[in-house]
Amino acid sequence: MAFVPFEGFFREIGRFSQIFWRTLAWTPRRPWDLRELFRQMVRVGVDSLPVVLLTALFTGMVMALQTFTVLSRFGAERYVGSLVSLSMVRELSAVLSGLVIAGRVGSAMGAELGTMRVTEQIDALQVMATDPVHYLVVPRVWALTAMMPLLVLIADGLGIYGGYLVAVVLMGANPVSHMENTFQFMDLNDLSSGLIKAAVFGMLIALIGCQQGLSTRGGAEGVGRSTTRSVVVASVAILISDFFLTKLLF
Amino acid sequence: MKSFGAKVVLDGVDLDIPRGDSTVIIGGSGSGKSVLLKHMVGLIAPDAGRVMVDGTELSTLDNRELTRFRSRFGMAFQEGALFDSMTVAQNIEFPLVRLDIGSAAERRERVQECLQMVRLEGAEAKLPSQLSGGMRRRVGFARAIAHRPDVLLFDEPTTGLDPVTKDVIDELIVELKERLGATIVTITHDMESVFRIGDWIGMLYEGKIISWGSPSDFRGTTDPRVGAFLGRKTVAPHASVPSAARTDTA
């Protein structure tokens, strides 16, 4: 009986691998729908900008606020800049953006493809000699995989700016030494590993959202279930894969 | 045989669909008619048994072959299954674009022709959400015939329509058979339509084809289960027919 909770876990992994390989297999095949790819990039990337930026800004601000208070206890408040920037760039931007995007984009993919499934639009595609993975999943997955690192790069900048606002404007730190300290300990590997994480999270969110949508059963209730599962499974996948990616990349 | 979980839907269906004729499958709600139809185009695979079309067994085809094979089919779904994000014209043009049929101008002309056939001239630019249920179904019908397939499958094309539209659809089915020489399989429980459009009629009951014959055979059947469906009791022998497409799930 102890095995039961893992059964669902392994089933998800099996389904995920299947859609992952099918997406890879269909990607190079014609016809390439570049218009749909760009449309999806705007939908998942540009339209997500406000919520990602807001998340990053306030995360940077809270980080600065917390670390300033704690570090000032032993007179180390000059390290606030590097603490905020390194946490944002290496970890927080990618993970928090990933969770927000899973809620915004992953759920939308699950709901959209789920509705298409229960209204027989997926069947209609198949009858019209169109593979749903080729037509629906491929552009969504690559759009989000490409847009996530861009979103996270902007989030990095805004998080650091949020930290600056709190440290310098609110807490009265020296702006020059704060900025100096912000970039003092950062190297290119910190930045690139965060962006690699972002790309992986983007791919995970899109694949899971599409997979949940395509396997929807049972009308409106089923669509609701797929939408929820798209977010829950993607969020858990982000947190678990984050550990392994961090281990691998640093 | 086909079952979903513990529910056995089809159990020992043995059916030959004659080429170039119009076959109607009747049966009560939930009798597995739609499931049977989806087997014919490989949308659902049988748990046991075979589906043969022109000597090709569908289960032997891989994903790509099946996708190509389906270009011979046109299918109209119960609620239309139109793509929400596309206009009526784009919906009808979809199979032509995917199968790379004709130039842009020829495709536009074909869309007009199809819309005329279903008496929906002038609806090109509308979105599915702006159409009534009957109109959506007629657009689905136009989309199914746009690429002039050899085999047409209609899933309850007239259920819930007003009498005038019903007549239009019935006439259209008869006209399609005569003009295109297409093999047509319609599933319905609308008895008026059955006798108007069917060259052959089969009745699906508890997962099996329990009765098969021409409309006149059917009118005079002794089977009480068929009689109950027809709303009367009469007598006649069954007929056997030549076969082009064979659905045989055991």
Chai-1 contact restraints between the chains, C-beta under 6 A:
chainA,res_idxA,chainB,res_idxB,connection_type,confidence,min_distance_angstrom,max_distance_angstrom,comment,restraint_id
A,T119,B,A81,contact,1.0,0.0,6.0,A-B,restraint_1
A,E120,B,F77,contact,1.0,0.0,6.0,A-B,restraint_2
A,E120,B,A81,contact,1.0,0.0,6.0,A-B,restraint_3
A,Q121,B,A81,contact,1.0,0.0,6.0,A-B,restraint_4
A,Q121,B,F83,contact,1.0,0.0,6.0,A-B,restraint_5
A,D123,B,L43,contact,1.0,0.0,6.0,A-B,restraint_6
A,A124,B,F77,contact,1.0,0.0,6.0,A-B,restraint_7
A,A124,B,A81,contact,1.0,0.0,6.0,A-B,restraint_8
A,V127,B,V41,contact,1.0,0.0,6.0,A-B,restraint_9
A,V127,B,R70,contact,1.0,0.0,6.0,A-B,restraint_10
A,V127,B,F73,contact,1.0,0.0,6.0,A-B,restraint_11
A,V127,B,M75,contact,1.0,0.0,6.0,A-B,restraint_12
A,M128,B,P95,contact,1.0,0.0,6.0,A-B,restraint_13
A,M128,B,R98,contact,1.0,0.0,6.0,A-B,restraint_14
A,A129,B,T67,contact,1.0,0.0,6.0,A-B,restraint_15
A,A129,B,R70,contact,1.0,0.0,6.0,A-B,restraint_16
A,A129,B,S71,contact,1.0,0.0,6.0,A-B,restraint_17
A,A129,B,R98,contact,1.0,0.0,6.0,A-B,restraint_18
A,A129,B,L99,contact,1.0,0.0,6.0,A-B,restraint_19
A,T130,B,R98,contact,1.0,0.0,6.0,A-B,restraint_20
A,D131,B,T67,contact,1.0,0.0,6.0,A-B,restraint_21
